[in-house]
Amino acid sequence: MPSLVGHALTTGCIMKRGYVYIMSNYKRTTFYIGVTNSLERRVFEHKQGLIPGFTQRYRLKYLVYYEVHDSMYRAIAREKQLKNWHREWKLNLIKSVNPEMKDLSADVLGEESTDAETPE
């Protein structure tokens, strides 16, 4: 398999860091797994309800888990892997680093946690 790093260097592409993240609703009953090259921007968009579709419909505004990857290729591969996991496996993954399933948005956005918000 050819090296993607070598390809990126020879074609002038810059390898960007990638993020895999899990958003949830207020009651932590629904989850969305996504991938992005800017976690701060993407979390802001989810919190503001700017992304139409599943996350907007189910009000998934709470960041409960994220991973940092050294390339978007690895982040996309990990996202695909996690999307194939059973719900229980995903919950165990989240709770392994965030046992109380608190909103981690403050870590990313540099704001106070929004867990105290009332559900909309």
C-alpha positions in Angstrom: 0.0 0.0 0.0 1.5 3.4 -0.9 2.3 5.8 1.8 -0.4 8.5 2.1 2.2 10.8 3.8 4.6 10.3 0.9 1.7 11.1 -1.5 0.8 14.2 0.4 4.3 15.5 0.4 4.9 14.8 -3.3 1.5 16.3 -4.4 1.8 19.4 -2.1 -1.2 18.3 0.1 -0.9 19.1 3.7 -2.0 16.3 6.1 -4.6 17.9 8.4 -5.4 16.7 11.9 -8.7 14.9 12.2 -11.2 14.6 15.0 -13.8 11.9 15.7 -16.5 13.1 18.0 -19.8 12.0 19.6 -22.6 14.4 20.2 -25.7 13.6 22.4 -28.9 15.1 23.5 -29.7 16.4 27.0 -30.8 13.1 28.4 -27.9 11.2 26.7 -30.3 8.8 24.9 -29.3 9.6 21.3 -25.8 9.7 19.8 -24.2 11.0 16.7 -20.7 10.1 15.6 -19.0 12.5 13.3 -15.6 13.5 11.8 -14.2 16.9 11.2 -10.9 18.8 10.7 -12.0 21.5 13.1 -13.6 20.3 16.3 -14.1 23.8 17.7 -16.0 24.9 14.6 -18.1 21.7 14.4 -19.1 21.7 18.1 -20.1 25.4 17.8 -22.2 24.5 14.7 -24.0 21.7 16.5 -24.6 23.8 19.6 -26.2 26.6 17.5 -28.3 24.1 15.5 -26.7 25.2 12.3 -26.3 21.7 10.8 -29.6 20.5 9.4 -30.6 16.9 9.7 -30.3 14.3 12.4 -28.3 16.3 14.9 -30.6 19.3 14.6 -33.8 17.2 14.7 -32.8 15.4 17.9 -31.1 18.4 19.5 -27.7 16.8 19.8 -25.8 19.7 21.3 -23.6 18.0 23.9 -20.1 16.8 23.1 -19.6 13.6 25.2 -16.5 12.2 23.5 -13.8 13.0 21.0 -10.5 11.7 19.7 -7.7 13.5 17.9 -6.0 11.8 15.0 -2.9 12.8 13.1 -4.7 12.7 9.7 -8.2 12.9 8.3 -7.6 9.5 6.7 -7.2 7.9 10.2 -10.1 9.9 11.6 -12.4 8.8 8.8 -11.4 5.2 9.3 -12.1 5.4 13.0 -15.5 7.1 12.4 -16.5 4.2 10.1 -15.3 1.7 12.7 -17.3 3.4 15.6 -20.4 3.7 13.5 -20.4 -0.1 13.1 -20.2 -0.7 16.9 -23.1 -1.8 19.0 -24.7 0.9 21.3 -23.3 -0.7 24.4 -19.7 -0.6 23.0 -20.1 3.1 22.2 -21.4 3.8 25.8 -18.5 1.9 27.3 -16.1 3.9 25.1 -17.7 7.2 26.2 -17.7 6.2 29.9 -14.1 5.1 29.8 -13.0 8.7 29.6 -16.2 10.6 30.6 -17.9 8.4 33.2 -20.6 11.0 34.0 -21.2 11.7 30.3 -20.7 15.5 31.0 -20.7 18.0 28.2 -17.1 18.4 27.1 -17.8 21.4 24.9 -16.1 23.8 27.4 -12.8 21.9 26.8 -13.1 22.6 23.1 -14.8 26.1 23.1 -13.2 27.5 26.2 -16.6 28.3 27.7 -18.4 27.1 30.8 -20.1 23.8 30.6 -23.7 23.9 29.2 -24.9 20.8 31.2 -26.9 23.1 33.4 -29.1 24.2 30.5 -32.6 23.1 30.4 -33.6 20.8 27.5 -35.3 22.6 24.6 
